[in-house]
Amino acid sequence: MDLTLAEWHKSSRSQGTSANCVEVARNLPGVIAVRDSKDPDGPKLAFSPSAWSRFITGLKNGDYDI
């Protein structure tokens, strides 16, 4: 998948020295892309908008809390 046009954004809550940051690109048609902010040239994940929405809803609901 070509992500060269991706516009990557990091949460304002992730600013500073936090080592656990991801960046999200939502400007691509039909795809939400995610990458590790410490390794921008490394692997990326791609989600459909509906899968991303379900994931975010699960986060907000605490479904992934360990």
PDBQT receptor file of N, H, CA, C and O in Angstrom, charges set to zero:
ATOM      1  N   MET A   1       0.843  -1.175   0.000  1.00  0.00    +0.000 N 
ATOM      2  CA  MET A   1       0.000   0.000   0.000  1.00  0.00    +0.000 C 
ATOM      3  C   MET A   1       0.891   1.241   0.000  1.00  0.00    +0.000 C 
ATOM      4  O   MET A   1       1.838   1.333   0.781  1.00  0.00    +0.000 OA
ATOM      5  N   ASP A   2       0.591   2.168  -0.856  1.00  0.00    +0.000 N 
ATOM      6  H   ASP A   2      -0.179   2.094  -1.491  1.00  0.00    +0.000 HD
ATOM      7  CA  ASP A   2       1.362   3.402  -0.961  1.00  0.00    +0.000 C 
ATOM      8  C   ASP A   2       0.856   4.416   0.066  1.00  0.00    +0.000 C 
ATOM      9  O   ASP A   2      -0.276   4.892  -0.024  1.00  0.00    +0.000 OA
ATOM     10  N   LEU A   3       1.697   4.736   1.030  1.00  0.00    +0.000 N 
ATOM     11  H   LEU A   3       2.616   4.350   1.103  1.00  0.00    +0.000 HD
ATOM     12  CA  LEU A   3       1.330   5.702   2.070  1.00  0.00    +0.000 C 
ATOM     13  C   LEU A   3       2.133   6.999   1.954  1.00  0.00    +0.000 C 
ATOM     14  O   LEU A   3       2.237   7.750   2.924  1.00  0.00    +0.000 OA
ATOM     15  N   THR A   4       2.696   7.265   0.784  1.00  0.00    +0.000 N 
ATOM     16  H   THR A   4       2.611   6.655  -0.004  1.00  0.00    +0.000 HD
ATOM     17  CA  THR A   4       3.525   8.453   0.620  1.00  0.00    +0.000 C 
ATOM     18  C   THR A   4       2.740   9.747   0.793  1.00  0.00    +0.000 C 
ATOM     19  O   THR A   4       3.325  10.768   1.157  1.00  0.00    +0.000 OA
ATOM     20  N   LEU A   5       1.449   9.734   0.546  1.00  0.00    +0.000 N 
ATOM     21  H   LEU A   5       0.974   8.905   0.251  1.00  0.00    +0.000 HD
ATOM     22  CA  LEU A   5       0.630  10.941   0.704  1.00  0.00    +0.000 C 
ATOM     23  C   LEU A   5      -0.022  11.042   2.081  1.00  0.00    +0.000 C 
ATOM     24  O   LEU A   5      -0.798  11.962   2.339  1.00  0.00    +0.000 OA
ATOM     25  N   ALA A   6       0.293  10.104   2.956  1.00  0.00    +0.000 N 
ATOM     26  H   ALA A   6       0.924   9.357   2.747  1.00  0.00    +0.000 HD
ATOM     27  CA  ALA A   6      -0.299  10.108   4.299  1.00  0.00    +0.000 C 
ATOM     28  C   ALA A   6       0.138  11.346   5.072  1.00  0.00    +0.000 C 
ATOM     29  O   ALA A   6       1.310  11.720   5.055  1.00  0.00    +0.000 OA
ATOM     30  N   GLU A   7      -0.808  11.967   5.741  1.00  0.00    +0.000 N 
ATOM     31  H   GLU A   7      -1.760  11.663   5.754  1.00  0.00    +0.000 HD
ATOM     32  CA  GLU A   7      -0.538  13.098   6.622  1.00  0.00    +0.000 C 
ATOM     33  C   GLU A   7      -0.633  12.574   8.051  1.00  0.00    +0.000 C 
ATOM     34  O   GLU A   7      -1.729  12.368   8.570  1.00  0.00    +0.000 OA
ATOM     35  N   TRP A   8       0.514  12.361   8.681  1.00  0.00    +0.000 N 
ATOM     36  H   TRP A   8       1.405  12.529   8.259  1.00  0.00    +0.000 HD
ATOM     37  CA  TRP A   8       0.594  11.722   9.985  1.00  0.00    +0.000 C 
ATOM     38  C   TRP A   8       0.374  12.727  11.102  1.00  0.00    +0.000 C 
ATOM     39  O   TRP A   8       0.897  13.841  11.070  1.00  0.00    +0.000 OA
ATOM     40  N   HIS A   9      -0.418  12.311  12.101  1.00  0.00    +0.000 N 
ATOM     41  H   HIS A   9      -0.843  11.406  12.128  1.00  0.00    +0.000 HD
ATOM     42  CA  HIS A   9      -0.722  13.169  13.247  1.00  0.00    +0.000 C 
ATOM     43  C   HIS A   9      -0.558  12.372  14.532  1.00  0.00    +0.000 C 
ATOM     44  O   HIS A   9      -0.978  11.220  14.635  1.00  0.00    +0.000 OA
ATOM     45  N   LYS A  10       0.065  13.021  15.504  1.00  0.00    +0.000 N 
ATOM     46  H   LYS A  10       0.407  13.957  15.420  1.00  0.00    +0.000 HD
ATOM     47  CA  LYS A  10       0.227  12.426  16.836  1.00  0.00    +0.000 C 
ATOM     48  C   LYS A  10      -0.702  13.166  17.782  1.00  0.00    +0.000 C 
ATOM     49  O   LYS A  10      -0.867  14.380  17.667  1.00  0.00    +0.000 OA
ATOM     50  N   SER A  11      -1.306  12.453  18.707  1.00  0.00    +0.000 N 
ATOM     51  H   SER A  11      -1.172  11.466  18.801  1.00  0.00    +0.000 HD
ATOM     52  CA  SER A  11      -2.202  13.057  19.680  1.00  0.00    +0.000 C 
ATOM     53  C   SER A  11      -1.487  14.139  20.472  1.00  0.00    +0.000 C 
ATOM     54  O   SER A  11      -0.306  14.008  20.793  1.00  0.00    +0.000 OA
ATOM     55  N   SER A  12      -2.200  15.197  20.781  1.00  0.00    +0.000 N 
ATOM     56  H   SER A  12      -3.160  15.303  20.520  1.00  0.00    +0.000 HD
ATOM     57  CA  SER A  12      -1.617  16.257  21.621  1.00  0.00    +0.000 C 
ATOM     58  C   SER A  12      -1.293  15.729  23.012  1.00  0.00    +0.000 C 
ATOM     59  O   SER A  12      -0.461  16.308  23.710  1.00  0.00    +0.000 OA
ATOM     60  N   ARG A  13      -1.930  14.649  23.422  1.00  0.00    +0.000 N 
ATOM     61  H   ARG A  13      -2.606  14.178  22.854  1.00  0.00    +0.000 HD
ATOM     62  CA  ARG A  13      -1.640  14.029  24.713  1.00  0.00    +0.000 C 
ATOM     63  C   ARG A  13      -0.339  13.235  24.688  1.00  0.00    +0.000 C 
ATOM     64  O   ARG A  13       0.145  12.807  25.736  1.00  0.00    +0.000 OA
ATOM     65  N   SER A  14       0.224  13.038  23.514  1.00  0.00    +0.000 N 
ATOM     66  H   SER A  14      -0.170  13.386  22.663  1.00  0.00    +0.000 HD
ATOM     67  CA  SER A  14       1.453  12.257  23.373  1.00  0.00    +0.000 C 
ATOM     68  C   SER A  14       2.691  13.139  23.233  1.00  0.00    +0.000 C 
ATOM     69  O   SER A  14       3.780  12.631  22.966  1.00  0.00    +0.000 OA
ATOM     70  N   GLN A  15       2.544  14.411  23.403  1.00  0.00    +0.000 N 
ATOM     71  H   GLN A  15       1.660  14.823  23.619  1.00  0.00    +0.000 HD
ATOM     72  CA  GLN A  15       3.687  15.316  23.268  1.00  0.00    +0.000 C 
ATOM     73  C   GLN A  15       4.639  15.141  24.443  1.00  0.00    +0.000 C 
ATOM     74  O   GLN A  15       4.240  14.705  25.523  1.00  0.00    +0.000 OA
ATOM     75  N   GLY A  16       5.883  15.483  24.221  1.00  0.00    +0.000 N 
ATOM     76  H   GLY A  16       6.207  15.837  23.344  1.00  0.00    +0.000 HD
ATOM     77  CA  GLY A  16       6.876  15.377  25.287  1.00  0.00    +0.000 C 
ATOM     78  C   GLY A  16       7.739  14.149  25.122  1.00  0.00    +0.000 C 
ATOM     79  O   GLY A  16       8.054  13.751  24.000  1.00  0.00    +0.000 OA
ATOM     80  N   THR A  17       8.121  13.549  26.228  1.00  0.00    +0.000 N 
ATOM     81  H   THR A  17       7.865  13.872  27.139  1.00  0.00    +0.000 HD
ATOM     82  CA  THR A  17       9.086  12.451  26.193  1.00  0.00    +0.000 C 
ATOM     83  C   THR A  17       8.456  11.071  26.258  1.00  0.00    +0.000 C 
ATOM     84  O   THR A  17       9.173  10.085  26.425  1.00  0.00    +0.000 OA
ATOM     85  N   SER A  18       7.164  10.969  26.135  1.00  0.00    +0.000 N 
ATOM     86  H   SER A  18       6.581  11.770  26.000  1.00  0.00    +0.000 HD
ATOM     87  CA  SER A  18       6.508   9.663  26.202  1.00  0.00    +0.000 C 
ATOM     88  C   SER A  18       7.051   8.734  25.120  1.00  0.00    +0.000 C 
ATOM     89  O   SER A  18       7.172   9.126  23.959  1.00  0.00    +0.000 OA
ATOM     90  N   ALA A  19       7.371   7.523  25.502  1.00  0.00    +0.000 N 
ATOM     91  H   ALA A  19       7.272   7.205  26.445  1.00  0.00    +0.000 HD
ATOM     92  CA  ALA A  19       7.950   6.568  24.559  1.00  0.00    +0.000 C 
ATOM     93  C   ALA A  19       6.893   5.719  23.856  1.00  0.00    +0.000 C 
ATOM     94  O   ALA A  19       7.236   4.945  22.962  1.00  0.00    +0.000 OA
ATOM     95  N   ASN A  20       5.650   5.836  24.223  1.00  0.00    +0.000 N 
ATOM     96  H   ASN A  20       5.371   6.464  24.950  1.00  0.00    +0.000 HD
ATOM     97  CA  ASN A  20       4.595   4.978  23.685  1.00  0.00    +0.000 C 
ATOM     98  C   ASN A  20       3.636   5.778  22.809  1.00  0.00    +0.000 C 
ATOM     99  O   ASN A  20       2.458   5.915  23.141  1.00  0.00    +0.000 OA
ATOM    100  N   CYS A  21       4.131   6.301  21.703  1.00  0.00    +0.000 N 
ATOM    101  H   CYS A  21       5.087   6.190  21.434  1.00  0.00    +0.000 HD
ATOM    102  CA  CYS A  21       3.309   7.144  20.837  1.00  0.00    +0.000 C 
ATOM    103  C   CYS A  21       3.074   6.472  19.488  1.00  0.00    +0.000 C 
ATOM    104  O   CYS A  21       3.949   5.793  18.951  1.00  0.00    +0.000 OA
ATOM    105  N   VAL A  22       1.893   6.674  18.966  1.00  0.00    +0.000 N 
ATOM    106  H   VAL A  22       1.182   7.226  19.402  1.00  0.00    +0.000 HD
ATOM    107  CA  VAL A  22       1.589   6.269  17.603  1.00  0.00    +0.000 C 
ATOM    108  C   VAL A  22       1.122   7.501  16.846  1.00  0.00    +0.000 C 
ATOM    109  O   VAL A  22       0.683   8.490  17.433  1.00  0.00    +0.000 OA
ATOM    110  N   GLU A  23       1.229   7.413  15.540  1.00  0.00    +0.000 N 
ATOM    111  H   GLU A  23       1.586   6.610  15.063  1.00  0.00    +0.000 HD
ATOM    112  CA  GLU A  23       0.728   8.467  14.671  1.00  0.00    +0.000 C 
ATOM    113  C   GLU A  23      -0.328   7.850  13.764  1.00  0.00    +0.000 C 
ATOM    114  O   GLU A  23      -0.229   6.688  13.372  1.00  0.00    +0.000 OA
ATOM    115  N   VAL A  24      -1.334   8.645  13.440  1.00  0.00    +0.000 N 
ATOM    116  H   VAL A  24      -1.415   9.590  13.759  1.00  0.00    +0.000 HD
ATOM    117  CA  VAL A  24      -2.449   8.168  12.634  1.00  0.00    +0.000 C 
ATOM    118  C   VAL A  24      -2.598   9.074  11.407  1.00  0.00    +0.000 C 
ATOM    119  O   VAL A  24      -2.491  10.297  11.508  1.00  0.00    +0.000 OA
ATOM    120  N   ALA A  25      -2.841   8.467  10.273  1.00  0.00    +0.000 N 
ATOM    121  H   ALA A  25      -2.928   7.474  10.191  1.00  0.00    +0.000 HD
ATOM    122  CA  ALA A  25      -3.135   9.199   9.037  1.00  0.00    +0.000 C 
ATOM    123  C   ALA A  25      -4.562   8.868   8.640  1.00  0.00    +0.000 C 
ATOM    124  O   ALA A  25      -4.901   7.708   8.406  1.00  0.00    +0.000 OA
ATOM    125  N   ARG A  26      -5.399   9.903   8.565  1.00  0.00    +0.000 N 
ATOM    126  H   ARG A  26      -5.124  10.845   8.755  1.00  0.00    +0.000 HD
ATOM    127  CA  ARG A  26      -6.810   9.704   8.217  1.00  0.00    +0.000 C 
ATOM    128  C   ARG A  26      -7.183  10.366   6.903  1.00  0.00    +0.000 C 
ATOM    129  O   ARG A  26      -8.366  10.450   6.573  1.00  0.00    +0.000 OA
ATOM    130  N   ASN A  27      -6.208  10.835   6.151  1.00  0.00    +0.000 N 
ATOM    131  H   ASN A  27      -5.247  10.767   6.419  1.00  0.00    +0.000 HD
ATOM    132  CA  ASN A  27      -6.503  11.553   4.913  1.00  0.00    +0.000 C 
ATOM    133  C   ASN A  27      -6.534  10.663   3.671  1.00  0.00    +0.000 C 
ATOM    134  O   ASN A  27      -6.767  11.162   2.570  1.00  0.00    +0.000 OA
ATOM    135  N   LEU A  28      -6.309   9.384   3.821  1.00  0.00    +0.000 N 
ATOM    136  H   LEU A  28      -6.120   8.979   4.716  1.00  0.00    +0.000 HD
ATOM    137  CA  LEU A  28      -6.269   8.487   2.670  1.00  0.00    +0.000 C 
ATOM    138  C   LEU A  28      -7.658   7.907   2.400  1.00  0.00    +0.000 C 
ATOM    139  O   LEU A  28      -8.369   7.567   3.346  1.00  0.00    +0.000 OA
ATOM    140  N   PRO A  29      -8.054   7.789   1.156  1.00  0.00    +0.000 N 
ATOM    141  CA  PRO A  29      -9.394   7.289   0.854  1.00  0.00    +0.000 C 
ATOM    142  C   PRO A  29      -9.572   5.820   1.265  1.00  0.00    +0.000 C 
ATOM    143  O   PRO A  29      -8.860   4.940   0.781  1.00  0.00    +0.000 OA
ATOM    144  N   GLY A  30     -10.520   5.574   2.155  1.00  0.00    +0.000 N 
ATOM    145  H   GLY A  30     -11.098   6.289   2.548  1.00  0.00    +0.000 HD
ATOM    146  CA  GLY A  30     -10.869   4.219   2.553  1.00  0.00    +0.000 C 
ATOM    147  C   GLY A  30      -9.907   3.540   3.495  1.00  0.00    +0.000 C 
ATOM    148  O   GLY A  30     -10.052   2.344   3.750  1.00  0.00    +0.000 OA
ATOM    149  N   VAL A  31      -8.914   4.266   4.034  1.00  0.00    +0.000 N 
ATOM    150  H   VAL A  31      -8.797   5.238   3.827  1.00  0.00    +0.000 HD
ATOM    151  CA  VAL A  31      -7.896   3.658   4.885  1.00  0.00    +0.000 C 
ATOM    152  C   VAL A  31      -7.539   4.578   6.046  1.00  0.00    +0.000 C 
ATOM    153  O   VAL A  31      -7.398   5.789   5.872  1.00  0.00    +0.000 OA
ATOM    154  N   ILE A  32      -7.396   3.999   7.217  1.00  0.00    +0.000 N 
ATOM    155  H   ILE A  32      -7.511   3.016   7.359  1.00  0.00    +0.000 HD
ATOM    156  CA  ILE A  32      -6.809   4.676   8.367  1.00  0.00    +0.000 C 
ATOM    157  C   ILE A  32      -5.479   3.974   8.605  1.00  0.00    +0.000 C 
ATOM    158  O   ILE A  32      -5.450   2.764   8.825  1.00  0.00    +0.000 OA
ATOM    159  N   ALA A  33      -4.383   4.718   8.562  1.00  0.00    +0.000 N 
ATOM    160  H   ALA A  33      -4.407   5.702   8.383  1.00  0.00    +0.000 HD
ATOM    161  CA  ALA A  33      -3.060   4.133   8.729  1.00  0.00    +0.000 C 
ATOM    162  C   ALA A  33      -2.482   4.521  10.089  1.00  0.00    +0.000 C 
ATOM    163  O   ALA A  33      -2.729   5.619  10.589  1.00  0.00    +0.000 OA
ATOM    164  N   VAL A  34      -1.713   3.614  10.677  1.00  0.00    +0.000 N 
ATOM    165  H   VAL A  34      -1.512   2.722  10.271  1.00  0.00    +0.000 HD
ATOM    166  CA  VAL A  34      -1.117   3.828  11.998  1.00  0.00    +0.000 C 
ATOM    167  C   VAL A  34       0.350   3.403  11.937  1.00  0.00    +0.000 C 
ATOM    168  O   VAL A  34       0.694   2.399  11.313  1.00  0.00    +0.000 OA
ATOM    169  N   ARG A  35       1.212   4.192  12.600  1.00  0.00    +0.000 N 
ATOM    170  H   ARG A  35       0.932   5.007  13.107  1.00  0.00    +0.000 HD
ATOM    171  CA  ARG A  35       2.626   3.839  12.679  1.00  0.00    +0.000 C 
ATOM    172  C   ARG A  35       3.186   4.240  14.043  1.00  0.00    +0.000 C 
ATOM    173  O   ARG A  35       2.590   5.033  14.772  1.00  0.00    +0.000 OA
ATOM    174  N   ASP A  36       4.330   3.678  14.361  1.00  0.00    +0.000 N 
ATOM    175  H   ASP A  36       4.814   3.034  13.769  1.00  0.00    +0.000 HD
ATOM    176  CA  ASP A  36       5.058   4.000  15.584  1.00  0.00    +0.000 C 
ATOM    177  C   ASP A  36       5.799   5.313  15.343  1.00  0.00    +0.000 C 
ATOM    178  O   ASP A  36       6.571   5.424  14.390  1.00  0.00    +0.000 OA
ATOM    179  N   SER A  37       5.570   6.303  16.198  1.00  0.00    +0.000 N 
ATOM    180  H   SER A  37       4.943   6.213  16.972  1.00  0.00    +0.000 HD
ATOM    181  CA  SER A  37       6.203   7.607  15.987  1.00  0.00    +0.000 C 
ATOM    182  C   SER A  37       7.723   7.553  16.118  1.00  0.00    +0.000 C 
ATOM    183  O   SER A  37       8.420   8.402  15.562  1.00  0.00    +0.000 OA
ATOM    184  N   LYS A  38       8.242   6.572  16.843  1.00  0.00    +0.000 N 
ATOM    185  H   LYS A  38       7.676   5.882  17.295  1.00  0.00    +0.000 HD
ATOM    186  CA  LYS A  38       9.690   6.442  17.004  1.00  0.00    +0.000 C 
ATOM    187  C   LYS A  38      10.341   5.780  15.792  1.00  0.00    +0.000 C 
ATOM    188  O   LYS A  38      11.561   5.850  15.639  1.00  0.00    +0.000 OA
ATOM    189  N   ASP A  39       9.557   5.146  14.937  1.00  0.00    +0.000 N 
ATOM    190  H   ASP A  39       8.567   5.090  15.061  1.00  0.00    +0.000 HD
ATOM    191  CA  ASP A  39      10.077   4.419  13.782  1.00  0.00    +0.000 C 
ATOM    192  C   ASP A  39       9.217   4.737  12.556  1.00  0.00    +0.000 C 
ATOM    193  O   ASP A  39       8.527   3.860  12.037  1.00  0.00    +0.000 OA
ATOM    194  N   PRO A  40       9.257   5.987  12.095  1.00  0.00    +0.000 N 
ATOM    195  CA  PRO A  40       8.358   6.382  11.004  1.00  0.00    +0.000 C 
ATOM    196  C   PRO A  40       8.593   5.634   9.692  1.00  0.00    +0.000 C 
ATOM    197  O   PRO A  40       7.702   5.587   8.844  1.00  0.00    +0.000 OA
ATOM    198  N   ASP A  41       9.769   5.056   9.515  1.00  0.00    +0.000 N 
ATOM    199  H   ASP A  41      10.493   5.094  10.204  1.00  0.00    +0.000 HD
ATOM    200  CA  ASP A  41      10.038   4.298   8.301  1.00  0.00    +0.000 C 
ATOM    201  C   ASP A  41       9.769   2.806   8.482  1.00  0.00    +0.000 C 
ATOM    202  O   ASP A  41       9.935   2.020   7.549  1.00  0.00    +0.000 OA
ATOM    203  N   GLY A  42       9.359   2.428   9.674  1.00  0.00    +0.000 N 
ATOM    204  H   GLY A  42       9.224   3.066  10.432  1.00  0.00    +0.000 HD
ATOM    205  CA  GLY A  42       9.088   1.027   9.978  1.00  0.00    +0.000 C 
ATOM    206  C   GLY A  42       7.718   0.591   9.483  1.00  0.00    +0.000 C 
ATOM    207  O   GLY A  42       7.096   1.274   8.669  1.00  0.00    +0.000 OA
ATOM    208  N   PRO A  43       7.256  -0.545   9.976  1.00  0.00    +0.000 N 
ATOM    209  CA  PRO A  43       5.968  -1.081   9.528  1.00  0.00    +0.000 C 
ATOM    210  C   PRO A  43       4.802  -0.176   9.897  1.00  0.00    +0.000 C 
ATOM    211  O   PRO A  43       4.848   0.573  10.873  1.00  0.00    +0.000 OA
ATOM    212  N   LYS A  44       3.769  -0.269   9.094  1.00  0.00    +0.000 N 
ATOM    213  H   LYS A  44       3.731  -0.878   8.301  1.00  0.00    +0.000 HD
ATOM    214  CA  LYS A  44       2.541   0.485   9.323  1.00  0.00    +0.000 C 
ATOM    215  C   LYS A  44       1.356  -0.471   9.294  1.00  0.00    +0.000 C 
ATOM    216  O   LYS A  44       1.396  -1.512   8.637  1.00  0.00    +0.000 OA
ATOM    217  N   LEU A  45       0.319  -0.108  10.005  1.00  0.00    +0.000 N 
ATOM    218  H   LEU A  45       0.287   0.737  10.539  1.00  0.00    +0.000 HD
ATOM    219  CA  LEU A  45      -0.929  -0.876   9.987  1.00  0.00    +0.000 C 
ATOM    220  C   LEU A  45      -1.971  -0.080   9.220  1.00  0.00    +0.000 C 
ATOM    221  O   LEU A  45      -1.978   1.150   9.264  1.00  0.00    +0.000 OA
ATOM    222  N   ALA A  46      -2.845  -0.778   8.520  1.00  0.00    +0.000 N 
ATOM    223  H   ALA A  46      -2.839  -1.778   8.484  1.00  0.00    +0.000 HD
ATOM    224  CA  ALA A  46      -3.921  -0.132   7.775  1.00  0.00    +0.000 C 
ATOM    225  C   ALA A  46      -5.248  -0.755   8.188  1.00  0.00    +0.000 C 
ATOM    226  O   ALA A  46      -5.380  -1.977   8.256  1.00  0.00    +0.000 OA
ATOM    227  N   PHE A  47      -6.220   0.094   8.459  1.00  0.00    +0.000 N 
ATOM    228  H   PHE A  47      -6.112   1.087   8.404  1.00  0.00    +0.000 HD
ATOM    229  CA  PHE A  47      -7.544  -0.332   8.896  1.00  0.00    +0.000 C 
ATOM    230  C   PHE A  47      -8.600   0.271   7.988  1.00  0.00    +0.000 C 
ATOM    231  O   PHE A  47      -8.410   1.357   7.441  1.00  0.00    +0.000 OA
ATOM    232  N   SER A  48      -9.700  -0.424   7.829  1.00  0.00    +0.000 N 
ATOM    233  H   SER A  48      -9.855  -1.307   8.273  1.00  0.00    +0.000 HD
ATOM    234  CA  SER A  48     -10.849   0.198   7.173  1.00  0.00    +0.000 C 
ATOM    235  C   SER A  48     -11.427   1.212   8.163  1.00  0.00    +0.000 C 
ATOM    236  O   SER A  48     -11.238   1.058   9.370  1.00  0.00    +0.000 OA
ATOM    237  N   PRO A  49     -12.118   2.231   7.687  1.00  0.00    +0.000 N 
ATOM    238  CA  PRO A  49     -12.714   3.191   8.612  1.00  0.00    +0.000 C 
ATOM    239  C   PRO A  49     -13.656   2.535   9.630  1.00  0.00    +0.000 C 
ATOM    240  O   PRO A  49     -13.697   2.957  10.786  1.00  0.00    +0.000 OA
ATOM    241  N   SER A  50     -14.409   1.516   9.221  1.00  0.00    +0.000 N 
ATOM    242  H   SER A  50     -14.376   1.174   8.282  1.00  0.00    +0.000 HD
ATOM    243  CA  SER A  50     -15.331   0.867  10.164  1.00  0.00    +0.000 C 
ATOM    244  C   SER A  50     -14.574   0.075  11.226  1.00  0.00    +0.000 C 
ATOM    245  O   SER A  50     -14.966   0.080  12.392  1.00  0.00    +0.000 OA
ATOM    246  N   ALA A  51     -13.490  -0.607  10.837  1.00  0.00    +0.000 N 
ATOM    247  H   ALA A  51     -13.172  -0.610   9.889  1.00  0.00    +0.000 HD
ATOM    248  CA  ALA A  51     -12.685  -1.338  11.822  1.00  0.00    +0.000 C 
ATOM    249  C   ALA A  51     -12.026  -0.370  12.785  1.00  0.00    +0.000 C 
ATOM    250  O   ALA A  51     -11.965  -0.642  13.984  1.00  0.00    +0.000 OA
ATOM    251  N   TRP A  52     -11.527   0.764  12.284  1.00  0.00    +0.000 N 
ATOM    252  H   TRP A  52     -11.576   0.985  11.310  1.00  0.00    +0.000 HD
ATOM    253  CA  TRP A  52     -10.904   1.772  13.147  1.00  0.00    +0.000 C 
ATOM    254  C   TRP A  52     -11.925   2.328  14.131  1.00  0.00    +0.000 C 
ATOM    255  O   TRP A  52     -11.616   2.513  15.309  1.00  0.00    +0.000 OA
ATOM    256  N   SER A  53     -13.115   2.591  13.666  1.00  0.00    +0.000 N 
ATOM    257  H   SER A  53     -13.366   2.442  12.710  1.00  0.00    +0.000 HD
ATOM    258  CA  SER A  53     -14.178   3.107  14.536  1.00  0.00    +0.000 C 
ATOM    259  C   SER A  53     -14.507   2.112  15.650  1.00  0.00    +0.000 C 
ATOM    260  O   SER A  53     -14.674   2.508  16.804  1.00  0.00    +0.000 OA
ATOM    261  N   ARG A  54     -14.601   0.830  15.313  1.00  0.00    +0.000 N 
ATOM    262  H   ARG A  54     -14.465   0.508  14.376  1.00  0.00    +0.000 HD
ATOM    263  CA  ARG A  54     -14.860  -0.196  16.332  1.00  0.00    +0.000 C 
ATOM    264  C   ARG A  54     -13.723  -0.264  17.335  1.00  0.00    +0.000 C 
ATOM    265  O   ARG A  54     -13.962  -0.420  18.533  1.00  0.00    +0.000 OA
ATOM    266  N   PHE A  55     -12.479  -0.147  16.859  1.00  0.00    +0.000 N 
ATOM    267  H   PHE A  55     -12.285  -0.021  15.886  1.00  0.00    +0.000 HD
ATOM    268  CA  PHE A  55     -11.320  -0.176  17.745  1.00  0.00    +0.000 C 
ATOM    269  C   PHE A  55     -11.353   1.014  18.712  1.00  0.00    +0.000 C 
ATOM    270  O   PHE A  55     -11.166   0.836  19.915  1.00  0.00    +0.000 OA
ATOM    271  N   ILE A  56     -11.588   2.209  18.201  1.00  0.00    +0.000 N 
ATOM    272  H   ILE A  56     -11.740   2.354  17.223  1.00  0.00    +0.000 HD
ATOM    273  CA  ILE A  56     -11.643   3.406  19.048  1.00  0.00    +0.000 C 
ATOM    274  C   ILE A  56     -12.775   3.299  20.061  1.00  0.00    +0.000 C 
ATOM    275  O   ILE A  56     -12.604   3.677  21.221  1.00  0.00    +0.000 OA
ATOM    276  N   THR A  57     -13.922   2.793  19.642  1.00  0.00    +0.000 N 
ATOM    277  H   THR A  57     -14.061   2.487  18.701  1.00  0.00    +0.000 HD
ATOM    278  CA  THR A  57     -15.038   2.594  20.569  1.00  0.00    +0.000 C 
ATOM    279  C   THR A  57     -14.641   1.622  21.669  1.00  0.00    +0.000 C 
ATOM    280  O   THR A  57     -14.953   1.848  22.838  1.00  0.00    +0.000 OA
ATOM    281  N   GLY A  58     -13.957   0.542  21.308  1.00  0.00    +0.000 N 
ATOM    282  H   GLY A  58     -13.703   0.358  20.358  1.00  0.00    +0.000 HD
ATOM    283  CA  GLY A  58     -13.480  -0.423  22.294  1.00  0.00    +0.000 C 
ATOM    284  C   GLY A  58     -12.498   0.197  23.274  1.00  0.00    +0.000 C 
ATOM    285  O   GLY A  58     -12.543  -0.100  24.468  1.00  0.00    +0.000 OA
ATOM    286  N   LEU A  59     -11.609   1.056  22.781  1.00  0.00    +0.000 N 
ATOM    287  H   LEU A  59     -11.573   1.296  21.811  1.00  0.00    +0.000 HD
ATOM    288  CA  LEU A  59     -10.678   1.757  23.674  1.00  0.00    +0.000 C 
ATOM    289  C   LEU A  59     -11.427   2.609  24.689  1.00  0.00    +0.000 C 
ATOM    290  O   LEU A  59     -11.147   2.570  25.887  1.00  0.00    +0.000 OA
ATOM    291  N   LYS A  60     -12.378   3.372  24.189  1.00  0.00    +0.000 N 
ATOM    292  H   LYS A  60     -12.606   3.404  23.216  1.00  0.00    +0.000 HD
ATOM    293  CA  LYS A  60     -13.148   4.258  25.068  1.00  0.00    +0.000 C 
ATOM    294  C   LYS A  60     -13.958   3.477  26.097  1.00  0.00    +0.000 C 
ATOM    295  O   LYS A  60     -14.185   3.955  27.209  1.00  0.00    +0.000 OA
ATOM    296  N   ASN A  61     -14.393   2.276  25.724  1.00  0.00    +0.000 N 
ATOM    297  H   ASN A  61     -14.210   1.888  24.820  1.00  0.00    +0.000 HD
ATOM    298  CA  ASN A  61     -15.186   1.445  26.623  1.00  0.00    +0.000 C 
ATOM    299  C   ASN A  61     -14.323   0.626  27.581  1.00  0.00    +0.000 C 
ATOM    300  O   ASN A  61     -14.858  -0.053  28.457  1.00  0.00    +0.000 OA
ATOM    301  N   GLY A  62     -13.011   0.678  27.432  1.00  0.00    +0.000 N 
ATOM    302  H   GLY A  62     -12.576   1.230  26.720  1.00  0.00    +0.000 HD
ATOM    303  CA  GLY A  62     -12.112  -0.084  28.301  1.00  0.00    +0.000 C 
ATOM    304  C   GLY A  62     -11.996  -1.539  27.923  1.00  0.00    +0.000 C 
ATOM    305  O   GLY A  62     -11.544  -2.350  28.731  1.00  0.00    +0.000 OA
ATOM    306  N   ASP A  63     -12.394  -1.894  26.709  1.00  0.00    +0.000 N 
ATOM    307  H   ASP A  63     -12.761  -1.235  26.052  1.00  0.00    +0.000 HD
ATOM    308  CA  ASP A  63     -12.351  -3.298  26.290  1.00  0.00    +0.000 C 
ATOM    309  C   ASP A  63     -10.944  -3.864  26.213  1.00  0.00    +0.000 C 
ATOM    310  O   ASP A  63     -10.774  -5.082  26.270  1.00  0.00    +0.000 OA
ATOM    311  N   TYR A  64      -9.921  -3.009  26.083  1.00  0.00    +0.000 N 
ATOM    312  H   TYR A  64     -10.059  -2.020  26.037  1.00  0.00    +0.000 HD
ATOM    313  CA  TYR A  64      -8.555  -3.484  25.911  1.00  0.00    +0.000 C 
ATOM    314  C   TYR A  64      -7.684  -3.223  27.140  1.00  0.00    +0.000 C 
ATOM    315  O   TYR A  64      -6.473  -3.435  27.094  1.00  0.00    +0.000 OA
ATOM    316  N   ASP A  65      -8.284  -2.769  28.223  1.00  0.00    +0.000 N 
ATOM    317  H   ASP A  65      -9.268  -2.596  28.260  1.00  0.00    +0.000 HD
ATOM    318  CA  ASP A  65      -7.517  -2.529  29.444  1.00  0.00    +0.000 C 
ATOM    319  C   ASP A  65      -6.992  -3.866  29.995  1.00  0.00    +0.000 C 
ATOM    320  O   ASP A  65      -7.706  -4.868  30.040  1.00  0.00    +0.000 OA
ATOM    321  N   ILE A  66      -5.749  -3.840  30.401  1.00  0.00    +0.000 N 
ATOM    322  H   ILE A  66      -5.169  -3.026  30.364  1.00  0.00    +0.000 HD
ATOM    323  CA  ILE A  66      -5.156  -5.051  30.943  1.00  0.00    +0.000 C 
ATOM    324  C   ILE A  66      -5.073  -4.947  32.458  1.00  0.00    +0.000 C 
ATOM    325  O   ILE A  66      -4.599  -5.873  33.116  1.00  0.00    +0.000 OA
TER     326      ILE A  66
